[in-house]
Amino acid sequence: MESLRVLAFIEKRYGLRQNALKDQLPNPNRASVGFRHVDLTRAERRCVAWHLPDDFNERTPAAQAEIIAWLRRNVMTGATPFREYHRTARKHRFALIFPEAAAEIASVPDPSETKGRRRGQIGQAAPLELDREMRELVCFKMAKITPMGFCRRGFWKPPTAHQILNYVGLLYGALSAESEGPIKGAGAPHETLSLALLAIPGVWRWYIEWRHRRRGFYTRWEMHMLEFAASLLKPGTGWLSQSPALANRLRPIAGVVSMEEVARAQRDWTGACQEAFQQVRTWSKDVVRVARVHRDPFLAVLPVLEAPRPVAVYSRIGDEILKRMPDPVVDPIAAAEASRAFLMLRIGLHTGLRQKNLRQLRVGPIGAAPTPMATLEALQCGELFFDPLEAGWIVALPAAAFKNATSSYFANSPYRLRLPDHGGLYRQITAYLAIHRPILLGDLEDPETFFVKFARSAETGSARYRSSDFYVAWRQMIERYGIYNPFTGRGAIEGLLPHGPHNVRDVLATHIIKRTGSYEQAGFAIQDKPETLARHYARFLPHDKAEIAARILDEVWTGGS
């Protein structure tokens, strides 16, 4: 603090602009060392170091408390109703994990993740028999060819299989949790847990009602779980309906599964599965009718989506990054991270790619031939390369790399986009590849992806981004450069809340619809069908529609045709 006062005195003495000397510090974005606040945890101190004003220690205790409260509400947590609920719910973990089933998923080659390292599972292991049953289900759904003697519909890739393990782990964790504990589960003994329970309608009824009591209302999440149940029970193709031997493992659970239901299922497994199939489909339709939105995907970026030109507003974050770029000579790591953040934002805005496609994007050296599309298809990822004929950087991905690879958008053709050189984008890409990316890599093995993360040594980490790492990197970019801080004057957008890379797709879709009124053209920007976009992405309200219509009708009064 004292040194900053000295700098301010020198600036004033010699007629320099305010903060002219402070801006020459290695990383002027961070608060000065030594701020005092007794209520901050170590993790909170690391976060708020980017957001406290330089005179924090000189302010009154009331003013300091006001600043910390604002940071906790708008930066550290992002005070949406869902995040408040989720933060409370995470205090009591209860889900079961499936080590054998997870190992089976890991044994299936995932070309885009072969050099990655998956974070270990955390939680209580499921009973051995239940874990083995789950492994059999995973094998059935992930086999390239349907196992002999079975029929199936649909195929799971590793990300889908891991998601299903998480969902089922929550269900069985709730069933086995103590009824008098904080989870208020069913208290089912572990020896009673088996996948056969999923053929009993009462289990699903108990679970969706338990979730209703816990959350206070139904959401589409319960609908998706019931649809998953229907896929397991579907006559002819469901794994449960084709596995009558599971009936031998069925046991009653007090208050959930009666002895009569067990006996009936063991006498007629096929009939029990068909009855359960019809029941869960009925409940699924009921849930759709009464479901409410808890995690509003638009809430964090609402100030952007409400603007007439959302992309123009969101792109201010990139301008803020360049404005506050640390000196690469004095603090090369901070400068490299800022360069990477800028390119994450800009490439995300230009392409509208999903997080997975962005973090797995490979890069070819300038002058080298691009990777053949057949190779990228085998790897299930895309590439960024420089095309001398087009004199530009090209993003190319095979259709197989996309989540919706079979969509009519692709028609079995690859995706290709030339990035526009706006705002010095090409200059930043060149600097990142030549200077910043090697600094981030250090001694780590090069994963050959465009975006790499910084780790202290090869023993402590990998340069390849995982899904969670990439989300954290994007969120930190929004916290540091996106959210306007009234106490420091830094940040690009007032009212913005922390969020991940997926919200860029909302920004792009909403921008194009507001400008054109066309869901089809908006779908072109995010590689999706108009109906999918209308359901999940764009925030297009009645007043937006009326404004487009009025703009066309105004041509009558202004002399247009």
N, C-alpha and C positions, 0 to 999 in steps of 0.2 A: 504494500500500500504506500509506504513512504517513498519508494523508488518511483511509483507512478505520479505522486505529487511533485517530485523533482522534475520528471519529464514534462508535466503540465506547466510548471514554472518556466522551464527553458523555452517551451513553445510560446508562451505568452511574452517572455522577455525579448525574443527575437522575431516576433510577429508571424510565427508559423500558424498554420491552420490547426484547429483543435484536433488532437489525436494524431498529428502528423508523425511524431516520434513513436508513439505507442503502436501505430500500424506497422512499424518496422520490426517489432518483436517477432520471434520465431513463429508463434501461433497466437495472434491477437484475439482469436475467437474465444479462447478459454479465459475464465476468471483468474485473477491473480492468486498466487498461492497464499494460504494462511487465512482464508475466511473462516469465521467462527460461527458455529450454530450447533448447540448441544443435541438437538433432536434429530440430526441426520445420521443415518447408517452409513457404513463404508460404501455400499453400492449406490446409495443416494448421493454421496459426496462426489463420486466419479461422474454421475449424470449431471448434477447441478453445476459442476465446474464450467460447463459450456454456457450457462444461462444466468449466472449472477452478475449484477452490475459491479463495477470496480469499487464503488464506494459502499459496498454491502456492509462492511464492518462499522462504518460511520453512521449508519442509519439507526433509528430507534428500534427497540425490540419489537414494537408493534409493526413497524414497516418491514422488518426482516421476516416476521411471521407471515405477513401478507404475501411477500414474494415467494416464500417456501410453499405456502398453501396453493398459490397460483401454479407453481411448477408441478406440485404433486397432482393437481387436478388436470392440468392441460398437457403436461409433458411426460411425467413418469407413468401415469396410468392412462390418461385419455378418458375422461369421465363420461363414458356412455353407460346406459343401464346394463348392457350385456357384460361389459368389462367389469363393472362393480359386482355383478352376480358371479362371474367367472373367478374373480379374485377371491371371493368368499368361499366358493365351492372348492377351490384348489387347496384349501387348508386341510381338507380331510380326503386323502386319496384312498380309493377303495377298489379300483379296477384290478382284475386278475390279468396275468400275462401268460403267454403260451410259448415257452422256450423251444419245444420240438417243432411246433408249427412255424415259428419265426425262422428257425434254422432251415426248414424246408424251403421257405421263400427265398432265403439268402442263397441257397444252393442252385436256384434257377438263374442262369446268366441274364443280367440286365445290362445290355451293351453300353448304355449311357452312364452306368455307375460302376463299371468294373474296377476303377482305381479309387473309388470313394471309400469312406469308412463310415459305417452306420453307427450311430450312437446306441450304446447298450440299453436294453429295456430296464425299466425301473418299476418295481411293484412286486406283489405277492404272486408266486407261481401257482398256476392252476393245478388241480389234482392230476396225477399222471395219466389216468384213463381219459379224462376230459381233454387233456393236451393231445393225446394220441388221436382221439376222434377228430379234433380240430385239424390235426395234421392230415388225416385222411380226406377231409373236406377240401383243404388247400390243394392237395395232390389232384383231386378230382377236377377242381376248377382251373388249375394252372397247367394241366397236362396239354401238350400240343395237340394230341389226338385223344379223343374221348376214350376213357378206359373201357376195355372189353366187358360187355354185359350191361353197360350203362348208356343212358341217353342224357344229353345236357343241352342247355341253351345259354350261350354266353361264355366268356373266357376272362379270367382274371390276370392282369399284369401285376408285377410285384407291388407297385404303389396301391392298387386296389386291394390286394390281399392284405397288406399291412393295415389299411384302413378298416377292413372287416375284422381283423384281429382286435383292433382297438374297440370297435363297437361291441363285439361279442364279449370282450373282457369287461366292459362297463356293465353289461347285462348280468353276467355271472358274479361280478363283484357286488352288485346291488343285492342279488339273491342271497349271497353268503354273508353279507354284512349283518352285524348284530342289530336286532330290532330296537334295542334300547339305547344304542349308540348314536353318534351324531349323524350317521348316514340313514338310520332308521330303515334298514333293509329287511329282508324276510327271515334272516337267521338260519338259512338252510345249511345243514352240515355238509362238509366238502364231499363226503362219500355219496351224497344224493345228487351231485351235479353231473349231468351228462347232456350231450346234444339232443338226446331223446326228449328232454323237457321242452324243446322248441316245437314239438308236435302237439303240445297241450295248449289250447287257447287260453286257459286260465293263467299261464305263465306270461303270455304277452299282455293280457288284460292287466295283470298285477304290475308289470313293468311300465306300461304307458301311464297308468294311474299314479305309480310311484314318481315318475318324472313330472307329472302334472302337480303333485303335491310339492315337489321340490322346487319347481320353477314358478308355479302359480297359474300356468296356462299351457296349452298344447302349442307345439311349433311343427314346422315341416320336418324336423328331425325325426319325430315319432312316426310320421308318414313314411319316411325313407326306411326306418327300421321294420315297419310292417310290410313294406314292399320286399325287403330282404327276406323276411319270414315267408312271404308268399312264394318267392323264387325257390326256397328250400323245399316247400311243401307241394309245389305244382305237380299234379299227376303227370307221369310220363317222363319229366325232365328234372324234377327236384331231387336233390341228393338225399334228403330225409325220406321222401316217399319211396326211394329205391334202396333203402337200407333198413329192412325190417328187423335185422339182428339187433339194432339199437334198442328195441323194445325190452330186451332182457335187462338193460341197465336202468330202466325207469323205476324211480322210487318216489313215494309220496313226500310232499313238503307241507308242513302245517300251514294252513291258511292260503295255500297257493294251489297245490295239486292233491286231490283226494285219492284214497285207495280205490274207489270206484272208477275214477278216470284212468288210473294205472291199469286196472284189470281190463277195462274196455279197450284200451290201446293195445294191450298185449294179445287180446283175442283177435282183433281186426286192425292191424297196423295200417293197411291201405285205406280202410274206411276212416280211421282216425285222422290220417294225414289229409284226406280229401275234405273232411269236415272242418279241420283247422284252417285249411287253405281258404275255404269260403268265408270263414269267420274273420280272418285277418284282413281279407280284401274288403269286407264290409266296414271294419273299423278304420281301415286306411282312408276310405271315402269320407267317413265321419270326421276324421281328424283334419282332412283337407278343408272341410266346411267350417271348422271352428278354430283352425290354427291362427296364431298371431305371430308377428315378426318380433323376435327378440334381438337378434343381431342384425340391425339395419346396416347393410353393407355401404350405404351412401352417407351415413352420418358423419364419418370422420372427414370426408371431403366435401361436405355440403356447401361451404363457402365457394368452392370451385365450381360445383355443378350448377349452382344458382346463377353464376355469371353468364352473360350473353355468349362469351367465347371462352369456355372452360379450359381449353388447351393453352390459350394465351396466358391465362392466370396461372395455371400449374407450371408452365415453363419458367415463371419467375424464380422458381426454386433453383434452376440451373444458373440463372443470372446471379443469384445470391451466392452460390458456390464459387463461381469465378471471381466475384467481388471480394470474397473473404478467403481466397486460396492462400494457404501458408507459403512462405518462401521455401522453394524446393532445395535451396542450398543450405539453409540454416536448419530446417526441419523436413528432411526428405520423406519420412514415413507419413507424416500428417499431410504433406502435399500429394503424395501418391494416393492416399485414401480419399482425399477430396477429388482428385482427378477421376478415380474410379466411380465415385458417387455421381459426378456430373455425367459420365458416360452411361451409367445405369439408367439415370433419369431420361437422357435424351434418346438413347436407343429404345428404351421402353415406350416413350411417347411416339417415336416414329413408326415402330413396328406393331405395338399392341400385343406383343407376345406374352404368353403366360410365364410365370416365374420359372418353371422347370426349363422351358425352352431358352430363356435368357441366361440362366446360370450354367447351362450345358453348352452354350454357344462356343464352338471352337474358333480358333483364329489361325489363319495361314500367314506366313511371312510375306512382306511385300516383295513382289517379283516371282514368288513361287506359284505354281499352277494350283488352282483350287482342288480340293478333295473331290473325287468323282461322286456323283449323287448316289450311286449304288453303294459306295462305302459309307456315306452318311446314313443311308437307309438301314444298313446293317448295324450301325452304331446308334440309330434312332436319335440323332441330334443334328443340329445345323452348324453353319460355319459363316464367319465374317471374313471376307477377303477383298483385296483390292483388284479391280478389273481395269487394266490399262486401256482397253478398248472403250469402255464407258467412262474412263477417268473418274472413277468413284468407288466407294466402299459398298460392297454388296452383301446383303444378308440372304442366305439361301438355306432352306430346310426341306427335307423330304416330307411328304404327307404323313409317313409313318411316325414322324417325331411328334406329331400333335395328338393331344388328348382325343380330339374328335376327328381322327384320321379318316373315318369312313363317311364324313359329312359330305353333302353335295357341294359344299364350298370348294373342296379340293378336286373332286372328280378324278382321283388317282394321279394328280399332277403335283409337282413340287411347288413350294412357295419361294418367291424371289423378289427382293425389293432393293433398289438402289437408294442408299441413304442420302438425303439432300444436305449439301454443305452450308447449312444455315448457322449463324452465330459462331463460326469458327469450329464447327464440329470436326472437320477433317484434321485441323491443326491439333485439336485435343486428342484425337485417336492416335495420331503419329507420336505425340509427346508421351502418351500413356504407354504405347508399345516400346518406344525407344528408351524411356527414362523410368517411368513410374512402375510399370508392371515388373521389371527386373528387381526393383527395390522391394516390392511386396513379396516376390518369390524368395529372394535371398538364397539360402542353401537348400530350399525345399525342392522336391521333385516337381517338374513342370507338368500340370495335368492337361496342358494343351487347350485349356478353355480360355476365352477372352478375359473373363472376370476371375480374379484369383484373390484369395484372402491372405492377410499377413499373419504369420506365426513366428514365434521367437526362434524356434529351431525345428529340425526335422523330427526330433524325438518328441516334441510336445504338440505337433499338429500337422495338418495337411493343408495344402494350398487350394484344394478343391472345395467348392462350396457345397454344403448340404442345404436342404430346403429350409431348415430352421436358421442356419447361418445367414443365408441370403435375405430372409425376412428381417432378421435383426439388423443387417447392414442397411437395408432400405429404411427401416424404422428409424435408425439413428440418423440417417440423412435427413429425414423429415423433421426429427426433433431438433437437429442442429441448425438447419438452413431453411426449413419450410414453415415452421410455426412462428408467427410474429410474436416477439417478446416485448411487451410495452415497457419493461424496466430497463432493457438494454438497447432497444431500437433495432435489434437484429431479427432476421427472419423475414420471409417473403409474403406470407399470407395470413391475415388476421382470422382467427376462429378455426384454423386448421387443427386437426387432432392427429396423433400418431397413427400410422397405418402401414400396410405392406404393399408390395408391388402390384397385387391384383387390382387395386383401385385405379390404376392407370387405364385399365380397360373400360372402367365406368366413365372416366373422364373423356376418353376418345369417343366412345359411343354416344355419350350425351352431347358432346360438341357437334358431331356431324348431324345428329338428328335435329338439334336446335337450328342448325344452319340450312338443312335441306328438307327436313321432315320425312326422310327416307330411312326406314329400318334396314332396308337392303344395303344401301350405301354405308351405313354404320357398321353392318356386318362385315363388309369388305375390310374395314379398318382393324377388326379384331379376329378375323378368320373364323367367322361363325355364321350360322343361319339367322335370318330375320326373326323367326319365332323364338329361338333361343335368346337372342339379344333382347327382345321385348320382354321376356320373362325374367331375365336375371341381371341385365347390365344397365341399360339407359334409364335415367331419371327424367322422364318426359311427361310433364304435368299438363293439365288442361289449359292453363294460361300460356304455356309454351306453344301448344298447338294453335291456340287462338291468335298468338302473335304472328306465326308463320302465315296463317290464312289472311290476317289483316295486312301483312306486308305485300301479299299478292294483290289483294283488293285495292290497296292504296295506289297501285299503278293506274287504275281508272281515273283517279283524281289528279294524278301528277302527269298525265299525258302518255302513259305507257300503253302498250297494246293489250 
